[in-house]
């Protein structure tokens, strides 16, 4: 039986990469990030606000993301937009490289034949 805590731990690290990737495309506000993540993953990464905002705050504290309150073009209500920083772009690139290496090595490991030892 798969443990929920194992899934949550794996998702937590992956979500940081996904948030940085979305912000590397353009600035976004929190709800917009939730919708984009859900849409681009065909519902696999359906994230709640209570999960997203702590990630954004940690990214901001680490200097990978910055935020700014702005009025959208319809000027109805200010929204807090998040932007990736130069450092955030560098870290994203390194994380993508690591992810690609990790995926290949985990796949190779899992596909090895059991030699009976």
SVG drawing of the C-alpha trace seen along z (x, -y; Angstrom):
<svg xmlns="http://www.w3.org/2000/svg" viewBox="-14 -50 37 65">
<polyline fill="none" stroke="black" stroke-width="0.4" points="0.0,0.0 1.4,-3.4 1.8,-5.8 0.2,-9.3 3.3,-10.8 5.6,-9.4 3.4,-10.9 3.3,-14.3 7.0,-14.4 7.7,-13.7 5.1,-16.3 6.5,-19.0 9.8,-19.1 8.3,-18.9 5.9,-21.7 8.8,-24.1 10.2,-23.3 6.7,-23.7 6.0,-27.0 9.4,-28.4 8.8,-27.0 5.4,-28.8 6.9,-32.0 9.7,-31.8 7.1,-32.1 5.4,-35.3 4.3,-36.9 1.3,-35.3 -0.8,-35.8 -1.5,-32.9 -4.9,-31.7 -3.5,-31.9 -0.7,-29.6 -3.2,-27.1 -5.2,-27.1 -2.2,-26.9 -0.7,-24.0 -3.9,-22.1 -4.4,-22.7 -0.9,-22.0 -0.8,-18.7 -4.2,-17.6 -5.4,-17.7 -2.5,-15.7 -1.2,-18.7 -4.4,-20.0 -2.9,-22.1 -4.7,-23.9 -4.0,-27.5 -2.8,-26.1 -0.1,-24.2 0.9,-26.9 1.3,-29.9 3.9,-28.4 5.9,-27.4 5.7,-30.9 6.7,-32.4 9.8,-30.1 10.8,-30.9 10.5,-34.6 12.5,-34.3 15.2,-32.5 15.4,-35.3 14.1,-33.1 10.8,-34.9 9.7,-38.5 6.2,-39.8 4.4,-43.1 0.8,-44.3 -0.7,-45.5 -4.0,-46.5 -5.1,-44.4 -6.3,-46.1 -9.9,-46.0 -8.8,-47.8 -11.3,-46.0 -9.0,-44.7 -5.3,-44.7 -3.6,-41.3 -0.2,-40.1 1.8,-39.1 4.9,-36.9 8.0,-37.2 11.0,-34.9 14.3,-36.6 17.6,-36.2 18.7,-33.8 15.4,-32.0 16.1,-31.4 19.5,-30.0 18.2,-27.7 15.4,-26.6 17.9,-25.6 19.9,-23.7 16.8,-22.0 15.7,-21.0 19.2,-19.5 19.0,-17.6 15.4,-16.4 16.5,-15.0 19.4,-13.2 17.3,-11.9 14.5,-10.7 17.0,-8.7 18.7,-7.2 15.6,-6.2 14.1,-4.7 17.3,-2.7 17.3,-1.6 13.7,-0.5 14.0,1.4 17.0,3.5 16.3,7.2 16.4,8.7 19.4,11.0 18.1,13.0 20.5,11.6"/>
</svg>
